[in-house]
Amino acid sequence: MGLMWFCVGFIVGISVLVAKELYARFEIDWRGWAGLAVGEAMVLLCIAWSVAAMAEGEPRAASMGLIVFGAPGVAVLALTTRLFVLTAGRPSET
């Protein structure tokens, strides 16, 4: 279980660095940031749920966690990136 929380923390740290880079490169509105946060939270919940369920010996619960939380999380991240991040303008140079 300790390794799982280390990996989740590592993913959160990488996500913060990516968000900082996105903030520097693009002008993203609140809908884009909300979509990225919700998508990331769903993917992290999927990872934690699935690893915890497998550790408890419940492979069916782990696979349902992947389907219920993972697939929508990836879909939200993909749609948010396509609709709000890639179409966002560059920040103005002042």
N, C-alpha and C positions, 0 to 999 in steps of 0.2 A: 504493500500500500504506500510505503514511503516513496518508492520509485515513481508511482503514479502521480503523487502530488508534486514531486520534483519536475516531472515532465509537464504537468499542467502549469506550474509556475514558469518554466522555461518558455512555454508557448505564449503565456501572457506577456512575458518580457519581450519576446520577439514581436508580438502584436503591438505593443506600445512603441517599439522602435519603428515599425512599419507605419503606424498612425502618425508618428512625428514626421516621417519622410513624406507621407501623403499631405500633411498639413503644409509642409514647405513647398511642395510642387503644385498642388491644386487648390482651387477655391471651392471647397465642398460645403454645401449648406447643411442645415440641421437634419434633413431627411437622410442624407448620405451618411452622416455620422451615426444617426440612430440605427440605420440598417446595418452598418458595419458592426456596431456594438451588439445588436440582437443576434446577428449571424454568428459572431465570435462566441457569444455566451452559449448559444445552442450547440455549437461544435464542442466547446469545452464540457458542457453538461453531457453530451454524448460520450465523450472519452471517459469522463469520470464514472458515468452510469455503467458503461460496458465493462470497464476494468473491475469495478466493485462487484458487479453481478457475476463475472467470471470467477473472481476470488471467492465468492460465496457458493460457487458451484451451481449457478443458475444460467446455463448457456442460452436458454430461450429468452430470458429477461434481457440478457446482454444483446442478443440480436434484435429484439424489439426496440431497445434503446438506440441502436444504430439506425433503425428504420424511422422511428418516431422523432428523434432529435437530430440525428446526423444528416439525413437527406434534406429536411427543410432548412437546416442551418447552412448547408452548402448552397442550396437554392437561393436563400436570402442573400448570402454573400455574393453569389454570381450576379443576381439581378441588381443588387445595390451597386456593385462595381460597374456593371454595364450601363445602368441608367443614370447614376449620380456622380460617380468618380471619373469615369473616362470622358463624360460630356462636360465636366466642370472646366471652367476657364483657368488660365494661369493666374497666380496672384499678381497684383499690380506692383511694379517696381517703383518704390518711392525713395 
